[in-house]
Amino acid sequence: MSTYCVIGSGISGATIANLLKKKHSVDLYDKARGPGGRSSFKRLDQKIGFDHGVQYISPKSDEFKKFTTKLLAKKILKSWKGRHIFKNKKIKENKNHQKIIGRLGNNDISKFLLKKINCNFQKELKKIDYNKNKWKLTFSDGYNKSYDNLILTCPYPQLVKLAKKFINHSFIKKKIKMDANITVMIKIKKTGKNISSFLFDDEILGWAAKENSKLRFKSIYDLWTLQSTSKWANKKIMKNKENKDLNSKILINRFFDLTGIKKTNILFSLNHGWMYSSNSKSLKIKSYWNKKINLGVCADWFVGPRLEAGWISANDLFNKISK
């Protein structure tokens, strides 16, 4: 039984690890505290929290629809109903647009897929070396381990830093610019408005979701997740840490102005910057596999900006490995 190391616990990492586990020994590492990648759920107290990355799933391909249907039947996922306000005139609204979310958080898919995987969190990969048919991994805490096979699911800029010299393919030389996103999570007094989400037509604020409407918890407060447009975030992300209070204030003020919700005191606010949120332009390949050195790469940025893209990429890689 050959050993596989998977880096990353987002949809791509969780999917490829789950598929490989059927015939191989698999270890997974992630620098975060828990699984999910861009589908992370920021927990405040027990079940109360925010989907501060991926907001919902709306399956497009038949294969992914079958996958999500199974998870709906298992009650891992559920439909997100309610009143969704569509204000973006630049995008044509699809009235049949299905919104699927995790029953407890949008990282539920990764949690489900990784149940039988040996996961190691808060492990940031710093360096990889290939010698004598083995991949040697060095982590930021000094931990080292070797594997027969290595699967990387990190954002493109991080992949280039780690593995450029090992990848002999044109995609590694492309100048892929991944879009950023700045997310602000707030807690306010109840407004009484029965709204689940807003999709805005604005240069700064792109999206707002009322976490209470997902019916995962009960609270005497309203919890909202606000997400910027990529255009605005691309300009602000490099200095978001030092300017987080100002950037949060800008997004919060836009939220009240655009929704018409009466301004109220912010009881809790948290800013999270996604440096590499998504890639809107698909590549000519869906994944990469070099069987000579047993190195694979899968990630959503191969296929597109949606969570589904990461799942498609992981399945494509598994098919290449299995040949």
TIGU-897620 format. One line per 10 residues: number of its first residue (from 1); their letters; for each residue x, y, z of C-alpha. Coordinates in steps of 0.05 Angstrom, whole numbers. Layout:
BEGIN
NUM	A	X Y Z ~ ...
***
This chain:
BEGIN
1	MSTYCVIGSG	0 0 0 ~ 32 65 -23 ~ 29 127 21 ~ -2 192 -2 ~ 5 260 29 ~ -49 312 14 ~ -37 385 29 ~ -101 424 42 ~ -169 406 71 ~ -215 447 26
11	ISGATIANLL	-262 413 -23 ~ -204 391 -69 ~ -161 363 -14 ~ -219 330 22 ~ -245 299 -42 ~ -180 271 -68 ~ -161 244 1 ~ -229 209 7 ~ -221 178 -62 ~ -150 154 -50
21	KKKHSVDLYD	-165 126 19 ~ -203 68 -13 ~ -138 36 -36 ~ -81 75 -4 ~ -55 102 61 ~ -69 177 65 ~ -45 232 111 ~ -72 303 104 ~ -41 368 129 ~ -70 438 134
31	KARGPGGRSS	-43 502 164 ~ -113 521 190 ~ -143 499 256 ~ -196 457 223 ~ -222 431 156 ~ -256 469 100 ~ -208 516 67 ~ -250 571 35 ~ -312 537 64 ~ -289 551 135
41	FKRLDQKIGF	-341 565 189 ~ -322 617 242 ~ -353 593 306 ~ -371 642 362 ~ -406 596 411 ~ -427 524 400 ~ -470 525 336 ~ -470 601 329 ~ -423 627 276 ~ -410 652 205
51	DHGVQYISPK	-397 621 137 ~ -342 671 123 ~ -317 638 59 ~ -361 600 9 ~ -433 623 19 ~ -472 567 -13 ~ -470 512 -66 ~ -509 514 -130 ~ -492 452 -170 ~ -483 458 -245
61	SDEFKKFTTK	-454 392 -271 ~ -495 327 -268 ~ -439 292 -230 ~ -436 344 -175 ~ -512 346 -171 ~ -511 271 -157 ~ -458 282 -104 ~ -497 337 -68 ~ -562 298 -74 ~ -530 242 -35
71	LLAKKILKSW	-507 290 19 ~ -576 321 22 ~ -605 251 34 ~ -553 239 89 ~ -572 306 120 ~ -501 332 113 ~ -529 388 69 ~ -595 424 66 ~ -631 477 25 ~ -624 550 45
81	KGRHIFKNKK	-692 580 36 ~ -719 648 53 ~ -721 715 19 ~ -659 728 -24 ~ -655 798 -52 ~ -622 802 -121 ~ -598 873 -136 ~ -542 862 -185 ~ -565 886 -253 ~ -499 863 -286
91	IKENKNHQKI	-517 790 -273 ~ -580 756 -299 ~ -620 727 -241 ~ -637 654 -245 ~ -703 644 -208 ~ -689 569 -203 ~ -620 582 -172 ~ -614 529 -118 ~ -577 548 -54 ~ -549 489 -14
101	IGRLGNNDIS	-512 497 51 ~ -481 453 105 ~ -528 433 160 ~ -481 460 213 ~ -431 499 171 ~ -407 502 99 ~ -346 462 119 ~ -392 402 130 ~ -373 371 63 ~ -299 370 81
111	KFLLKKINCN	-315 343 150 ~ -356 287 120 ~ -304 268 68 ~ -247 269 119 ~ -280 227 173 ~ -233 168 161 ~ -172 208 141 ~ -112 220 187 ~ -114 297 189 ~ -60 341 218
121	FQKELKKIDY	-81 414 228 ~ -40 475 245 ~ 15 445 202 ~ 41 495 150 ~ 83 466 94 ~ 146 507 82 ~ 188 464 35 ~ 186 401 -8 ~ 244 359 -35 ~ 245 298 -80
131	NKNKWKLTFS	301 247 -70 ~ 307 172 -81 ~ 234 166 -102 ~ 209 199 -38 ~ 178 266 -23 ~ 208 299 39 ~ 163 351 70 ~ 187 404 119 ~ 136 443 160 ~ 142 510 194
141	DGYNKSYDNL	147 479 263 ~ 207 437 241 ~ 169 372 232 ~ 193 328 174 ~ 162 268 140 ~ 170 230 75 ~ 118 201 28 ~ 115 161 -37 ~ 63 208 -68 ~ 48 282 -58
151	ILTCPYPQLV	-17 318 -74 ~ -19 395 -70 ~ -85 433 -68 ~ -59 502 -49 ~ -74 568 -84 ~ -34 580 -148 ~ 16 631 -120 ~ 33 585 -62 ~ 40 526 -110 ~ 91 564 -152
161	KLAKKFINHS	134 579 -91 ~ 132 507 -67 ~ 135 465 -129 ~ 153 504 -192 ~ 219 468 -202 ~ 185 400 -200 ~ 129 415 -249 ~ 144 410 -324 ~ 80 438 -353 ~ 60 504 -385
171	FIKKKIKMDA	7 520 -333 ~ 61 533 -280 ~ 90 589 -322 ~ 24 626 -330 ~ 12 691 -294 ~ -52 670 -258 ~ -78 728 -216 ~ -125 701 -163 ~ -178 750 -138 ~ -180 771 -65
181	NITVMIKIKK	-240 779 -19 ~ -249 817 46 ~ -303 789 92 ~ -331 824 153 ~ -374 787 204 ~ -419 829 249 ~ -469 819 305 ~ -524 871 315 ~ -590 878 349 ~ -649 844 315
191	TGKNISSFLF	-677 886 258 ~ -742 848 248 ~ -729 842 173 ~ -742 772 146 ~ -686 771 94 ~ -636 716 80 ~ -586 750 34 ~ -571 808 -12 ~ -532 806 -78 ~ -512 878 -91
201	DDEILGWAAK	-497 920 -153 ~ -441 959 -120 ~ -367 972 -130 ~ -348 956 -58 ~ -398 909 -24 ~ -418 848 -64 ~ -457 804 -17 ~ -490 801 52 ~ -518 739 85 ~ -560 734 148
211	ENSKLRFKSI	-532 674 185 ~ -596 667 227 ~ -635 651 164 ~ -597 586 155 ~ -634 558 216 ~ -573 528 249 ~ -580 566 314 ~ -625 612 353 ~ -599 680 376 ~ -627 744 406
221	YDLWTLQSTS	-581 780 357 ~ -575 783 281 ~ -510 757 252 ~ -490 781 182 ~ -432 761 137 ~ -411 817 90 ~ -366 803 31 ~ -332 854 -13 ~ -327 854 -89 ~ -262 824 -116
231	KWANKKIMKN	-247 890 -152 ~ -246 928 -86 ~ -211 873 -47 ~ -155 867 -99 ~ -137 940 -84 ~ -142 934 -8 ~ -119 864 9 ~ -44 876 15 ~ -55 926 72 ~ -119 896 100
241	KENKDLNSKI	-87 874 165 ~ -63 943 184 ~ -126 976 156 ~ -176 924 179 ~ -215 973 223 ~ -223 1023 166 ~ -240 970 114 ~ -291 939 161 ~ -323 1006 174 ~ -328 1019 98
251	LINRFFDLTG	-363 952 86 ~ -409 959 146 ~ -430 1029 126 ~ -444 1005 55 ~ -486 948 84 ~ -532 996 121 ~ -535 1045 63 ~ -551 992 10 ~ -601 951 50 ~ -639 1008 84
261	IKKTNILFSL	-631 972 150 ~ -628 1024 206 ~ -558 1036 231 ~ -545 1006 299 ~ -487 992 345 ~ -440 937 323 ~ -437 888 381 ~ -384 844 348 ~ -341 853 286 ~ -288 809 255
271	NHGWMYSSNS	-249 822 191 ~ -220 765 150 ~ -180 776 86 ~ -177 721 33 ~ -113 736 -6 ~ -127 681 -57 ~ -202 673 -60 ~ -215 649 -131 ~ -194 648 -204 ~ -249 668 -252
281	KSLKIKSYWN	-213 641 -315 ~ -209 566 -324 ~ -145 533 -351 ~ -140 482 -407 ~ -128 426 -357 ~ -169 407 -296 ~ -112 378 -255 ~ -40 357 -260 ~ -7 288 -248 ~ 65 268 -260
291	KKINLGVCAD	69 193 -251 ~ 145 193 -259 ~ 154 230 -193 ~ 84 217 -163 ~ 65 291 -157 ~ -6 315 -165 ~ -41 382 -163 ~ -116 395 -159 ~ -153 458 -140 ~ -213 500 -159
301	WFVGPRLEAG	-170 551 -196 ~ -158 500 -252 ~ -233 500 -268 ~ -265 564 -241 ~ -285 605 -180 ~ -340 559 -153 ~ -333 507 -98 ~ -357 455 -149 ~ -294 470 -190 ~ -250 442 -134
311	WISANDLFNK	-291 378 -132 ~ -286 370 -208 ~ -211 381 -206 ~ -201 329 -151 ~ -241 276 -189 ~ -203 291 -252 ~ -137 280 -215 ~ -162 215 -185 ~ -179 189 -254 ~ -109 206 -279
321	ISK	-77 171 -219 ~ -121 109 -229 ~ -102 99 -302
***
